């Protein structure tokens, strides 16, 4: 795209110039074409004039021979007087080099020149034609033996006036030199060519004269009565025209061809074209230069001044220019610009403050921190220095916003910023990233002990109570530290390392300091890699195993728990305790839960056939599946009906987390299960904080005692007493109890002794693939 005014002016002049160039070029082409037509006409006229003159000569020759054949002196060619007569009249006609009258048998006795040897012309074609056809005949290129020269011979029969008997042929010999001389006297244009060919296309005359070419056959005569441009052997392009001189019974005798050079004519036209083009270009150049000068003085220079003023204005510099030059519109624009610039500078200062300074704490914000930290890192790199980056995150700040409101939270943040300003001195940098996060860049703390002392000072300052209105608040902070260049070399790397260290501080109990450790990064990368692999493993690597549950009363397998397993192709078997939390974090728990349900529906008929129609399968359901609006838990009952299964065939296992977050989605799904007969089991009972009110409210069917209680079972132990209390409580509420993690006969006997309804664990069976469970009962045992 053409943007500059100068280039647009050039384009405009070019667009104006282009039609002129086209008009001159078209005129030149038309002139060339007209000149070629005129030249073609001139060549045709010249050729016709030359041919007409030649025809008269041939006609005169025919009349001359006709008259000669009737004279008494040649009626007897054998008489000596015949030759003497011819010698006399030859002197009267200089165009002939010889005259003769051969007898009917071809013997030449009557000749204008004395003969010193016997000559017979019976073999000559022109002679045979005149003798046989009794007409005027024209010969071709030959060497005349009587005149001893190259010539063209003409003949006419000599007949007896009384008997009409052919007694001989009157012959006129024309030298080729005469033909060439004739062409030279034709006043053809300079560098023109001309030549005459006989009926055999043999050259008999040429111009310019070249005796070596005479007698050669000409092959470049393409036609007659039409002009055409051809390039000669001398490299000159000529307009050529060929025309026959005489026809005799459709046979052409003598063709004259002339060629007039075209370059001479076209050169004049080219010169006029170049001259016109030069004058036109000169005029347009003058117009362009004048326009450019006017454009420069009236438009470009004022615009350049405005542009330079704009550039300075971008740097916060404004220098009014008092000069009023240029077109009136630009002068007015300049005045408006100066008025705008004066008001904009103040606005830009305000915008800069809003873009770079946190309005709440008056500290540099995230954008300003990124810029300052980038400059600091570049300086440290050049000087080969170290620096430290501290990331502070207030602990449980969300609770203050949620309980006291955001206004109280803002007052708290201002107080925290004020206390940090009292600790952090220049040249160190203090900024607020956003929310309850603050960042400190230490440029003069290179010793770990000094960093630790500073961080302890920060923790002590922030631990002091903060009065917000009528509330006396206490706040702590978690600090993550990243060191340059060990923990990162860019702004992004340093912030990420400090952030990971800060989360480690929170994980370790908050209100403390943690330095970045590469193991943190490795853990995050390992976690990300597992999440990525888990996405790819959904279809092929995740399989469902079943762990049987024994009914203590009937000593039969009446239930089984569906358990997901991940067989990683490289890492081997990955524990559900490792990948299930990741699946909940990234949202994959929803399709995984649906996959388990679909597989259980597919496997239930085979399990029922093996262990009885009353067999139930329990499926673990995450709190996320209950809370998420897009999960298909409420569709499970419809899927069971569609596949001919009973809702009572499924037991949904939930954790106490489901009951602690009773949102509308969770309640809706639990109500659907209760109404349709899907039983609910509370997993890991005894390890959380759920109350009896929650258990009663959600109509729990089973309690599953956590394996940590079972592993510590022994006679008269506290664990046994707790299990007995849980069983008794559950039975009082109409809930059955399942003991998880039963691995020994002693554990089985003890838990049965307190009235437990079901047992599950390695004593009964490890989790097994469907094929193992339905093929035989190997590995599935029971204790009496």
C-alpha positions in Angstrom: 0.0 0.0 0.0 1.3 3.5 -0.9 1.2 5.6 2.2 3.4 8.6 1.8 2.2 11.8 0.1 5.3 12.0 -2.0 4.8 8.4 -3.3 1.2 9.2 -3.9 2.1 12.3 -5.9 4.6 10.2 -7.9 1.8 7.7 -8.5 -0.6 10.5 -9.6 2.0 11.9 -12.0 2.7 8.4 -13.2 -1.0 7.8 -13.8 -1.3 11.1 -15.7 1.9 10.3 -17.6 0.8 6.8 -18.5 -2.0 7.9 -21.0 0.4 10.3 -22.6 3.0 7.5 -23.1 0.3 5.2 -24.3 -1.0 7.9 -26.8 2.6 8.5 -28.1 3.2 4.8 -28.4 -0.1 4.2 -30.2 0.6 7.0 -32.5 4.1 5.6 -33.2 2.7 2.2 -33.9 0.0 3.7 -36.2 2.7 5.7 -38.0 4.8 2.6 -38.4 1.9 0.7 -39.7 1.0 3.5 -42.2 4.6 3.9 -43.2 4.8 0.2 -44.0 1.6 0.4 -45.9 2.9 3.3 -47.9 6.2 1.5 -48.5 4.3 -1.6 -49.6 2.3 0.5 -52.0 5.5 2.3 -53.2 7.2 -1.0 -53.8 4.2 -2.4 -55.6 4.0 0.7 -57.9 7.8 0.7 -58.5 7.7 -3.0 -59.4 4.7 -2.6 -61.7 6.4 0.4 -63.4 9.6 -1.6 -63.8 7.6 -4.6 -65.1 5.6 -2.5 -67.5 8.8 -1.1 -69.0 10.2 -4.6 -69.3 7.0 -5.9 -70.9 7.3 -3.1 -73.5 10.8 -4.2 -74.3 9.7 -7.8 -74.7 6.8 -6.7 -76.8 9.1 -4.6 -78.9 11.4 -7.6 -79.3 8.5 -9.8 -80.4 7.4 -7.2 -82.9 11.0 -6.7 -84.1 11.5 -10.5 -84.7 8.1 -10.8 -86.3 9.0 -8.0 -88.8 12.5 -9.5 -89.3 11.1 -12.9 -90.1 9.1 -11.5 -93.0 11.9 -9.7 -94.7 13.1 -11.2 -98.0 16.7 -11.1 -96.9 16.1 -13.7 -94.1 13.5 -15.8 -96.0 16.5 -17.9 -97.3 18.7 -18.4 -94.2 21.1 -20.4 -96.2 22.0 -17.5 -98.5 25.2 -15.5 -97.8 23.2 -12.3 -98.1 21.2 -13.2 -95.0 24.2 -12.9 -92.6 25.4 -9.7 -94.2 22.0 -8.2 -93.8 21.8 -9.1 -90.1 25.2 -7.6 -89.5 24.0 -4.3 -90.8 20.8 -4.1 -88.9 22.5 -5.4 -85.6 24.3 -2.1 -85.6 21.0 -0.3 -85.5 19.7 -2.0 -82.3 22.2 -1.9 -79.5 20.1 -3.9 -77.0 20.9 -7.1 -79.0 24.4 -8.6 -79.0 23.6 -10.9 -81.9 21.0 -11.7 -84.5 20.8 -15.0 -86.4 18.4 -17.3 -88.4 19.1 -21.0 -87.9 17.7 -23.4 -90.4 14.8 -25.7 -89.7 17.4 -28.4 -88.8 19.1 -26.1 -86.3 22.2 -25.3 -88.4 23.2 -21.7 -88.0 24.4 -20.4 -91.4 22.9 -16.9 -91.2 24.4 -14.9 -88.3 25.3 -11.2 -87.7 28.8 -12.2 -86.5 31.1 -14.3 -88.6 31.1 -17.9 -87.6 34.4 -19.7 -87.2 32.9 -23.1 -86.4 29.7 -25.1 -87.1 26.9 -24.3 -84.7 23.6 -26.2 -84.3 20.8 -24.8 -82.0 18.3 -27.6 -82.5 18.7 -28.6 -78.8 17.7 -25.2 -77.5 14.2 -25.2 -75.9 13.3 -21.7 -77.1 14.2 -22.9 -80.6 12.1 -26.0 -80.4 9.2 -23.9 -79.0 9.3 -21.4 -81.9 9.8 -24.1 -84.5 7.1 -26.5 -83.2 4.5 -24.0 -81.9 5.2 -21.4 -84.5 5.1 -18.5 -82.0 7.3 -16.0 -80.3 9.5 -17.9 -77.8 11.6 -16.8 -74.9 14.7 -18.7 -73.8 16.3 -19.1 -70.4 19.7 -18.4 -69.0 22.3 -19.9 -71.4 25.7 -19.3 -72.9 25.3 -18.2 -76.4 27.8 -20.0 -78.6 27.6 -17.7 -81.5 28.0 -14.4 -79.4 30.2 -16.2 -76.8 28.3 -14.6 -73.8 25.7 -15.4 -71.2 22.4 -14.3 -72.6 18.7 -14.7 -73.0 17.6 -15.7 -76.6 14.3 -14.8 -78.2 13.0 -16.6 -81.3 10.3 -16.3 -84.0 9.6 -18.8 -86.8 10.6 -17.8 -90.4 7.9 -19.2 -92.8 7.7 -19.3 -96.5 5.0 -16.8 -97.6 3.8 -19.1 -100.4 4.0 -22.6 -98.9 3.8 -21.6 -95.2 6.7 -23.9 -94.6 9.0 -23.1 -91.7 12.4 -22.4 -93.1 14.1 -21.4 -89.9 13.8 -19.3 -86.7 14.8 -15.6 -86.4 16.8 -15.3 -83.1 17.6 -12.1 -81.1 20.3 -12.5 -78.4 20.2 -10.2 -75.3 23.2 -10.1 -73.1 22.7 -10.5 -69.3 25.0 -7.5 -68.8 22.3 -5.5 -70.5 19.6 -6.7 -68.1 21.8 -5.8 -65.2 22.6 -2.4 -66.6 19.0 -1.8 -67.1 18.3 -2.5 -63.4 21.1 -0.2 -62.4 19.5 2.7 -64.4 16.0 2.1 -62.7 16.7 4.7 -59.9 15.8 2.4 -57.1 16.0 3.7 -53.5 19.3 3.4 -51.6 20.1 -0.1 -50.3 17.3 -1.5 -52.5 17.8 -4.8 -54.3 16.3 -6.1 -57.5 16.7 -9.2 -59.7 15.1 -10.8 -62.7 14.6 -14.6 -63.0 13.7 -16.6 -66.1 11.0 -19.3 -66.3 13.4 -21.7 -64.5 13.9 -19.3 -61.6 17.4 -18.7 -62.7 18.8 -15.3 -62.0 19.5 -13.4 -65.2 20.1 -9.9 -63.7 20.6 -8.4 -60.3 21.0 -5.1 -58.6 23.4 -4.2 -57.1 25.4 -6.0 -59.8 26.9 -9.3 -58.7 28.0 -11.4 -61.7 28.8 -14.4 -59.5 25.1 -14.7 -58.6 23.9 -14.9 -62.2 22.8 -18.3 -63.4 22.0 -19.4 -59.8 18.5 -20.7 -58.9 16.5 -18.4 -56.7 14.3 -20.1 -54.0 13.1 -17.2 -51.9 10.3 -16.0 -54.2 7.2 -16.9 -52.2 4.6 -15.5 -54.5 3.7 -12.7 -56.8 1.5 -9.6 -56.6 2.0 -9.3 -52.8 4.5 -7.5 -50.7 6.2 -9.1 -47.7 9.0 -8.2 -45.3 12.0 -10.4 -45.6 15.5 -10.2 -44.1 18.2 -10.6 -46.7 21.6 -12.3 -46.4 23.1 -8.9 -45.5 20.8 -8.7 -42.4 18.7 -5.8 -43.8 14.9 -6.1 -43.6 13.3 -5.2 -46.9 9.8 -5.0 -48.3 9.9 -7.3 -51.3 7.5 -7.5 -54.3 7.6 -10.0 -57.2 5.7 -9.6 -60.5 5.9 -11.6 -63.8 6.9 -9.7 -67.0 5.2 -12.0 -69.5 2.8 -14.9 -69.5 2.6 -17.4 -72.4 0.1 -20.2 -72.1 0.0 -19.8 -68.3 3.8 -20.0 -68.2 5.7 -17.1 -66.6 8.6 -15.7 -68.5 10.8 -13.5 -66.5 9.9 -12.4 -62.9 11.2 -9.2 -61.6 11.6 -8.9 -57.8 12.6 -5.7 -56.0 13.2 -5.1 -52.3 13.2 -1.7 -50.6 14.7 -1.4 -47.1 12.1 -0.7 -44.3 14.5 0.4 -41.6 15.2 3.7 -43.3 11.5 4.6 -43.3 10.9 3.3 -39.8 14.0 5.0 -38.5 12.5 8.4 -39.2 9.4 7.4 -37.4 11.4 6.1 -34.4 13.4 9.3 -34.3 10.1 11.3 -34.2 8.8 8.9 -31.5 11.9 9.3 -29.3 11.8 13.1 -29.7 8.1 13.3 -28.8 8.7 11.0 -25.8 11.6 13.1 -24.6 9.6 16.3 -24.8 6.7 14.7 -23.0 8.9 13.3 -20.3 10.6 16.7 -19.9 7.2 18.4 -19.4 6.0 15.8 -17.0 9.3 15.9 -15.0 8.9 19.7 -14.8 5.3 19.3 -13.5 6.5 16.7 -11.0 9.4 18.8 -9.7 7.1 21.9 -9.4 4.5 19.8 -7.6 7.0 18.2 -5.4 8.4 21.6 -4.4 4.9 22.9 -3.6 4.1 19.7 -1.8 7.3 19.8 0.3 6.9 23.5 1.3 3.1 23.5 1.8 2.4 20.0 3.1 5.4 17.7 3.8 7.5 20.0 5.8 4.6 21.1 8.0 3.5 17.4 8.4 7.1 16.5 9.2 7.2 19.2 11.9 3.9 17.8 13.3 5.3 14.2 13.1 8.4 15.2 15.0 6.3 17.0 17.6 4.2 13.9 17.9 7.3 11.7 18.5 8.5 14.1 21.2 5.0 14.2 22.6 5.3 10.4 22.9 8.4 10.9 25.1 6.6 13.5 27.1 8.3 16.5 25.4 6.2 19.3 23.9 7.8 22.2 22.1 5.3 24.6 20.5 6.3 25.9 17.1 5.3 29.5 16.5 5.9 29.5 12.7 2.7 29.4 10.6 3.7 27.9 7.3 2.0 25.6 4.8 -1.5 25.3 3.5 -4.2 26.8 5.7 -5.7 23.5 6.6 -2.3 22.3 8.1 -1.9 25.6 10.0 -5.3 25.0 11.6 -4.4 21.4 12.2 -1.1 22.5 13.9 -3.0 24.8 16.2 -5.5 22.1 17.2 -2.6 19.7 17.7 -0.9 22.0 20.1 -4.1 22.5 22.1 -4.6 18.7 22.2 -0.9 18.1 23.2 -1.1 20.5 26.2 -4.1 18.6 27.6 -2.9 15.2 26.6 0.4 15.4 28.5 -1.5 15.7 31.8 -3.8 12.9 30.8 -0.9 10.7 29.9 0.7 11.3 33.2 -2.5 10.1 34.8 -2.7 7.1 32.5 0.9 6.2 33.3 0.1 6.3 37.0 -3.0 4.2 36.5 -1.1 1.7 34.2 2.0 1.3 36.4 1.0 2.1 40.0 -1.4 0.1 42.1 -4.3 2.5 43.0 -4.9 0.8 46.3 -1.4 0.7 47.8 0.5 3.2 45.6 3.0 0.5 44.9 4.2 -0.5 41.4 1.8 -3.0 39.9 2.5 -6.2 38.0 3.2 -4.4 34.7 5.7 -2.0 36.3 7.3 -4.8 38.3 7.8 -6.8 35.0 9.5 -3.8 33.4 11.7 -3.0 36.5 12.6 -6.6 37.1 13.5 -7.1 33.4 15.8 -4.0 33.7 17.3 -5.3 36.9 18.0 -8.8 35.5 19.7 -7.2 32.5 21.9 -5.1 34.8 22.7 -8.2 37.0 23.6 -10.2 33.9 26.0 -7.5 32.6 27.6 -7.0 36.1 27.6 -10.8 36.8 25.7 -10.1 40.1 23.1 -12.0 42.0 19.6 -10.9 43.2 16.7 -12.3 45.1 13.0 -12.3 44.3 10.5 -12.7 47.2 6.8 -13.6 46.5 4.5 -12.9 49.5 1.0 -14.3 49.7 -1.2 -13.5 52.7 -2.6 -16.6 54.4 -6.4 -17.1 54.4 -7.0 -13.5 53.2 -10.1 -14.8 51.4 -11.8 -15.4 54.7 -11.5 -11.7 55.6 -13.1 -10.6 52.3 -15.8 -13.2 52.7 -16.6 -12.3 56.4 -15.9 -8.6 56.7 -16.3 -7.5 53.0 -13.9 -6.2 50.4 -13.7 -2.7 51.9 -12.2 -4.2 55.1 -9.9 -6.3 52.9 -8.7 -3.2 51.0 -7.9 -1.4 54.3 -5.9 -4.5 55.4 -3.9 -4.5 52.2 -3.1 -0.8 52.6 -1.8 -1.5 56.1 0.3 -4.5 54.9 1.8 -2.3 52.1 2.6 0.4 54.6 4.4 -2.1 56.9 6.3 -3.6 54.0 7.4 -0.1 52.9 8.9 0.4 56.3 11.0 -2.7 55.9 12.0 -2.6 52.3 14.4 0.3 51.4 15.8 1.4 48.1 17.4 0.2 45.8 15.2 -2.8 46.5 11.9 -3.0 44.8 8.5 -3.5 46.3 5.4 -4.2 44.2 1.9 -5.5 44.4 1.1 -8.2 41.9 -2.6 -8.2 42.6 -5.0 -9.6 45.1 -3.1 -10.4 48.3 0.3 -11.0 46.5 3.3 -8.8 47.0 6.7 -9.0 45.4 10.1 -7.8 46.6 13.2 -7.6 44.5 16.4 -7.6 46.6 19.4 -6.2 44.8 21.7 -5.7 47.8 21.0 -8.9 49.7 23.3 -11.5 48.4 23.7 -13.5 51.5 21.2 -16.2 52.6 21.5 -15.1 56.3 20.6 -11.5 55.4 17.6 -12.8 53.3 16.4 -14.9 56.2 16.7 -12.0 58.6 14.7 -9.8 56.3 12.0 -12.4 55.8 11.8 -12.9 59.6 11.4 -9.2 60.0 8.6 -9.2 57.5 6.9 -12.1 59.2 7.2 -10.3 62.6 5.9 -7.0 61.2 2.8 -8.7 59.6 2.1 -10.8 62.6 1.3 -7.7 64.7 -2.4 -7.2 65.0 -4.1 -4.8 62.5 -7.0 -2.7 63.5 -9.6 -2.4 60.7 -12.6 -0.3 61.9 -13.8 -2.1 65.0 -12.1 -5.4 64.1 -8.7 -6.4 65.4 -7.3 -8.7 62.8 -4.3 -11.0 62.7 -2.6 -11.9 59.4 0.3 -14.2 58.4 2.1 -14.6 55.1 3.8 -17.3 53.2 7.1 -16.3 51.4 8.7 -18.0 48.4 12.3 -17.0 47.4 13.9 -17.4 44.0 17.6 -16.6 43.4 19.1 -15.2 40.2 20.6 -16.8 38.2 20.3 -20.2 39.9 16.5 -20.4 39.9 15.8 -18.5 36.6 17.2 -16.0 34.1 14.1 -14.3 32.9 11.2 -12.5 34.5 8.8 -15.4 33.8 11.2 -18.0 35.2 12.0 -16.0 38.4 8.3 -15.4 39.1 7.4 -19.0 38.4 10.2 -20.3 40.7 9.2 -17.9 43.5 5.5 -18.9 43.1 6.4 -22.6 43.4 8.4 -21.9 46.6 5.5 -19.9 48.0 3.1 -22.7 47.5 5.6 -25.0 49.2 5.6 -22.7 52.2 1.8 -22.8 52.3 1.8 -26.6 52.0 4.2 -26.8 54.9 1.9 -24.9 57.2 2.0 -21.3 56.1 3.6 -18.3 57.9 7.0 -19.3 56.9 9.8 -19.0 54.3 10.7 -21.5 51.6 13.5 -21.3 49.0 12.9 -22.6 45.5 14.1 -26.2 45.0 14.5 -27.8 41.5 12.6 -30.7 42.9 9.5 -28.5 43.0 9.8 -27.9 39.3 10.3 -31.6 38.7 7.2 -32.4 40.8 5.1 -29.9 38.7 6.5 -31.3 35.4 5.8 -34.8 36.6 2.3 -33.8 37.5 1.8 -32.1 34.1 3.2 -35.2 32.4 0.9 -37.5 34.3 -2.1 -35.3 33.4 -1.1 -35.3 29.7 -0.7 -39.1 29.8 -3.9 -39.5 31.6 -5.8 -37.7 28.8 -4.3 -40.2 26.3 -4.9 -43.2 28.6 -8.7 -42.7 28.7 -9.6 -45.2 26.0 -7.0 -48.0 26.3 -4.9 -47.9 29.5 -7.6 -47.4 32.1 -9.3 -50.7 33.1 -11.9 -51.7 35.8 -11.0 -54.3 38.4 -13.5 -55.7 41.0 -12.8 -56.6 44.6 -15.4 -59.0 46.1 -17.2 -58.2 49.4 -18.2 -61.1 51.7 -21.5 -61.2 53.5 -20.6 -62.3 57.1 -24.0 -63.9 57.6 -24.2 -66.1 54.5 -20.4 -66.4 53.9 -21.1 -65.6 50.3 -19.8 -63.0 47.9 -22.8 -60.6 47.6 -21.1 -57.4 46.6 -18.0 -56.1 44.7 -16.4 -52.8 44.5 -15.4 -51.4 41.1 -11.9 -50.0 41.2 -10.1 -48.1 38.3 -6.6 -49.1 37.5 -4.1 -47.4 35.2 -1.5 -49.6 33.5 0.9 -47.0 32.0 3.0 -48.4 29.1 6.2 -46.9 30.5 5.7 -46.2 34.2 3.9 -49.4 34.9 0.9 -49.6 37.3 0.2 -46.1 38.7 -1.6 -46.0 42.1 -5.2 -44.5 42.0 -4.1 -42.5 45.0 -1.7 -40.7 42.6 -3.8 -40.2 39.6 -7.3 -39.8 40.9 -6.5 -36.5 42.7 -5.0 -35.3 39.4 -8.1 -36.4 37.5 -10.2 -34.4 40.0 -8.0 -31.4 39.6 -8.1 -31.2 35.8 -11.7 -32.4 35.4 -10.9 -35.8 33.9 -12.7 -37.5 36.9 -16.0 -36.9 35.2 -15.3 -39.0 32.0 -13.4 -41.5 34.2 -16.4 -41.9 36.4 -18.7 -42.4 33.4 -16.3 -44.9 32.0 -16.4 -47.0 35.2 -20.2 -46.8 35.2 -20.5 -47.9 31.6 -18.0 -50.8 32.2 -19.9 -51.9 35.3 -23.2 -52.0 33.3 -21.5 -54.1 30.7 -20.0 -56.5 33.2 -22.9 -56.9 35.7 -24.7 -59.7 33.8 -21.6 -61.8 33.8 -21.0 -61.1 37.5 -24.6 -61.9 38.4 -24.4 -65.2 36.5 -21.3 -66.2 38.5 -22.2 -64.9 42.0 -26.0 -64.7 41.9 -28.7 -62.3 40.8 -28.5 -60.4 44.1 -24.9 -59.3 43.5 -24.4 -55.5 43.8 -21.5 -53.5 42.5 -20.4 -50.3 44.3 -19.0 -47.4 42.3 -16.9 -44.6 43.8 -18.2 -41.2 43.0 -16.1 -38.0 43.6 -17.6 -34.9 45.2 -16.7 -33.1 41.9 -19.0 -35.5 40.0 -21.8 -34.5 42.3 -21.2 -30.8 42.2 -20.6 -30.5 38.5 -23.6 -29.5 36.5 -22.6 -31.4 33.4 -22.1 -34.8 35.0 -24.5 -37.6 34.0 -25.1 -39.1 37.4 -28.9 -38.5 37.2 -28.9 -40.3 33.8 -27.4 -43.5 35.4 -30.9 -44.6 36.5 -32.2 -44.3 32.9 -29.1 -46.1 31.5 -29.8 -49.0 34.0 -33.4 -49.2 32.9 -32.4 -49.1 29.2 -30.0 -52.1 29.7 -32.4 -54.2 31.7 -30.6 -53.6 35.0 -32.1 -52.7 38.4 -31.2 -49.5 40.2 -30.6 -51.6 43.3 -27.8 -53.4 41.4 -25.6 -50.3 42.0 -24.2 -48.9 45.2 -22.8 -45.3 45.0 -19.9 -44.8 47.3 -19.3 -41.3 48.4 -16.9 -39.6 50.8 -17.6 -37.2 53.6 -16.6 -34.4 51.3 -19.9 -34.8 49.4 -21.9 -34.2 52.6 -19.8 -31.2 53.7 -20.6 -29.4 50.5 -24.3 -29.8 50.1 -25.0 -27.6 47.1 -28.1 -27.8 45.0 -26.5 -30.2 42.4 -25.3 -32.6 45.1 -28.7 -32.7 46.8 -30.6 -33.1 43.5 -28.5 -36.1 42.5 -28.7 -37.8 45.9 -32.5 -37.3 45.9 -32.8 -38.9 42.5 -30.7 -41.9 43.8 -32.9 -42.3 46.9 -36.1 -42.1 44.9 -35.0 -44.7 42.3 -33.6 -47.2 44.8 -29.9 -46.6 44.3 -28.2 -47.4 47.6 -25.5 -45.1 49.0 -22.4 -46.1 51.0 -20.2 -43.6 53.0 -16.6 -44.5 52.4 -13.6 -44.0 54.7 -15.9 -43.5 57.7 -14.2 -42.3 60.9 -11.4 -40.3 59.3 -13.3 -37.0 58.6 -15.6 -34.6 60.3 -19.0 -35.6 59.2 -21.8 -35.5 61.8 -24.6 -37.9 62.6 -27.0 -35.3 61.3 -25.5 -35.5 57.8 -25.6 -39.3 57.9 -29.3 -39.3 58.9 -30.1 -36.5 56.5 -28.8 -38.2 53.4 -30.3 -41.7 54.2 -27.0 -43.6 54.1 -27.3 -47.4 53.5 -23.8 -48.5 54.3 -20.8 -47.3 56.4 -17.4 -48.5 55.3 -15.0 -48.5 58.2 -11.6 -47.2 57.0 -8.7 -49.7 56.8 -6.7 -47.7 59.3 -8.9 -48.9 62.1 -8.9 -52.5 60.8 -5.1 -52.7 60.6 -4.8 -51.9 64.3 -7.4 -54.4 65.5 -6.4 -56.6 68.4 -8.3 -58.0 71.4 -9.2 -55.3 74.0 -7.7 -52.5 71.8 -9.0 -49.0 71.4 -9.4 -49.7 67.6 -11.7 -52.7 68.4 -13.7 -50.5 70.8 -14.1 -47.8 68.2 -15.2 -50.3 65.5 -17.7 -51.8 67.9 -19.1 -48.3 68.7 -19.3 -47.5 64.9 -21.1 -50.8 64.2 -23.5 -50.2 67.1 -24.3 -46.6 66.0 -24.8 -47.7 62.4 -27.2 -50.5 63.3 -29.1 -48.1 65.6 -29.6 -45.9 62.5 -30.5 -48.8 60.3 -27.2 -48.7 58.4 -25.1 -51.8 57.5 -21.4 -51.8 58.0 -18.6 -52.9 55.7 -15.0 -53.3 57.0 -12.3 -52.5 54.5 -8.7 -53.8 54.5 -9.3 -57.1 56.2 -6.1 -59.1 55.5 -5.9 -61.7 58.3 -8.2 -64.3 59.9 -7.7 -62.6 63.2 -8.9 -59.3 61.8 -11.9 -61.1 60.3 -12.9 -62.8 63.5 -12.5 -59.7 65.6 -14.6 -57.5 63.3 -17.3 -60.2 63.0 -17.4 -60.4 66.8 -18.6 -56.8 67.0 -21.4 -57.4 64.6 -19.9 -56.2 61.2 -22.1 -57.1 58.3 -19.6 -57.3 55.4 -15.8 -57.6 55.1 -13.6 -56.6 52.2 -9.9 -57.0 51.8 -7.0 -59.2 50.6 -8.2 -62.0 52.9 -11.2 -62.4 50.6 -9.5 -61.3 47.3 -7.4 -58.7 45.8 -9.0 -56.6 43.1 -9.2 -58.8 40.0 -10.1 -58.3 36.3 -13.5 -59.5 35.3 -12.1 -62.5 33.4 -10.5 -63.9 36.6 -13.6 -63.5 38.7 -16.0 -65.2 36.3 -13.7 -67.9 35.1 -13.1 -69.4 38.6 -12.8 -68.5 42.2 -9.1 -68.8 42.5 -7.8 -66.2 44.9 -11.4 -65.6 46.3 -11.6 -67.1 49.8 -13.9 -66.8 52.8 -13.4 -67.4 56.5 -15.8 -69.1 58.8 
